[in-house]
Amino acid sequence: FAAVDLPKGTCLGDYEGELLSNAEFFARYPGESRADYCMAVDAEYVLDGVGVAQDDAFTAAHMNHSRSRANVVRRSRRRQQRVTFYTAQDIKAGQELVYDYGEMYWKSREHLELD
């Protein structure tokens, strides 16, 4: 949730985690294993934020999903191997920060998606 009012275009920070090649990712999460805190950087690399998500401090890994209410967008920067989040609209203090996780996240999780 936003602690203060945030104007459209505000940088919220990067998705943090261990950078994995696709081979490392699939070795760590074989088959239908749940990689709940992983974020694709591009077709070759993934950020595994599971360790960061277990901390109490807010990170992008703590943002929830919504297709219809998304007020945050992500920008992948392949050369820097980073994914950065920005507000897609003006956000009021107390408003939930949500973004669309994308179709690949919901593959084999379709029964869990609420919005």
C-alpha positions as CSV (number, residue, x, y, z in Angstrom):
1,F,0.0,0.0,0.0
2,A,1.2,3.5,-0.7
3,A,2.5,5.3,2.4
4,V,2.2,8.7,0.7
5,D,0.5,10.2,-2.4
6,L,2.4,9.2,-5.5
7,P,2.2,11.0,-8.8
8,K,2.0,9.1,-12.1
9,G,5.4,8.0,-13.3
10,T,6.9,7.7,-9.8
11,C,9.7,5.1,-9.7
12,L,8.9,2.5,-7.0
13,G,12.2,0.6,-7.4
14,D,13.6,-2.5,-8.9
15,Y,12.5,-6.1,-8.5
16,E,15.2,-7.6,-6.2
17,G,16.6,-11.1,-6.2
18,E,19.1,-13.5,-7.4
19,L,19.7,-13.3,-11.2
20,L,19.3,-16.8,-12.7
21,S,19.8,-18.0,-16.3
22,N,16.9,-20.0,-17.7
23,A,18.9,-23.2,-17.1
24,E,19.5,-22.3,-13.5
25,F,15.8,-21.3,-13.1
26,F,14.5,-24.6,-14.5
27,A,17.0,-26.6,-12.4
28,R,15.8,-24.8,-9.2
29,Y,12.1,-25.0,-10.2
30,P,11.6,-28.2,-12.2
31,G,8.3,-29.1,-13.9
32,E,5.3,-27.6,-12.2
33,S,7.2,-26.3,-9.2
34,R,5.9,-23.0,-7.8
35,A,8.2,-20.1,-8.5
36,D,5.9,-17.6,-6.8
37,Y,8.5,-14.8,-6.4
38,C,10.3,-15.0,-9.8
39,M,10.2,-12.3,-12.4
40,A,11.4,-12.7,-16.0
41,V,13.9,-10.0,-17.1
42,D,13.9,-11.2,-20.7
43,A,13.9,-14.5,-22.6
44,E,17.2,-15.5,-21.0
45,Y,17.2,-14.4,-17.4
46,V,14.9,-14.5,-14.3
47,L,15.1,-12.7,-11.0
48,D,14.4,-15.0,-8.0
49,G,13.0,-12.8,-5.2
50,V,12.0,-15.6,-2.8
51,G,14.7,-14.6,-0.3
52,V,13.9,-10.9,-0.4
53,A,10.2,-11.5,-0.2
54,Q,10.6,-13.2,3.2
55,D,12.0,-10.0,4.7
56,D,9.6,-7.6,6.4
57,A,10.8,-4.5,4.4
58,F,8.6,-3.7,1.4
59,T,9.9,-4.8,-2.0
60,A,8.3,-5.2,-5.4
61,A,7.9,-8.9,-4.6
62,H,5.2,-7.9,-2.1
63,M,2.9,-6.2,-4.7
64,N,-0.3,-8.1,-5.5
65,H,-1.8,-8.9,-8.9
66,S,-4.8,-7.3,-10.6
67,R,-5.6,-7.2,-14.3
68,S,-8.5,-4.8,-13.9
69,R,-7.1,-2.5,-11.1
70,A,-3.4,-2.4,-12.1
71,N,-1.9,1.0,-11.1
72,V,1.7,0.0,-11.4
73,V,3.7,-1.0,-14.6
74,R,7.0,-2.8,-14.9
75,R,9.8,-2.0,-17.4
76,S,12.4,-4.6,-18.2
77,R,15.8,-3.3,-18.9
78,R,17.6,-6.2,-20.5
79,R,21.1,-4.7,-20.7
80,Q,21.1,-3.9,-17.0
81,Q,19.2,-7.2,-16.2
82,R,16.7,-5.2,-14.2
83,V,13.0,-4.9,-13.9
84,T,11.8,-1.5,-12.5
85,F,8.3,-0.5,-11.4
86,Y,6.5,2.8,-11.9
87,T,3.1,4.2,-11.0
88,A,0.8,4.1,-14.0
89,Q,-1.5,6.8,-12.5
90,D,-1.7,9.1,-9.6
91,I,-2.0,7.0,-6.4
92,K,-3.4,8.2,-3.1
93,A,-1.8,7.3,0.3
94,G,-3.3,4.0,1.5
95,Q,-4.2,2.8,-2.0
96,E,-3.0,-0.8,-2.8
97,L,-0.1,-1.0,-5.3
98,V,-1.0,-3.7,-7.8
99,Y,0.3,-4.8,-11.2
100,D,-0.6,-7.4,-13.8
101,Y,1.6,-10.5,-13.2
102,G,1.1,-11.5,-16.9
103,E,-0.1,-14.7,-18.5
104,M,3.1,-16.8,-17.9
105,Y,2.7,-16.4,-14.1
106,W,-0.8,-17.9,-14.2
107,K,0.1,-20.9,-16.4
108,S,-0.8,-23.9,-14.3
109,R,-2.3,-21.5,-11.7
110,E,-5.5,-20.5,-13.6
111,H,-7.7,-21.7,-10.7
112,L,-6.0,-19.3,-8.3
113,E,-6.4,-16.0,-10.3
114,L,-9.0,-13.7,-8.7
115,D,-8.8,-10.7,-11.0
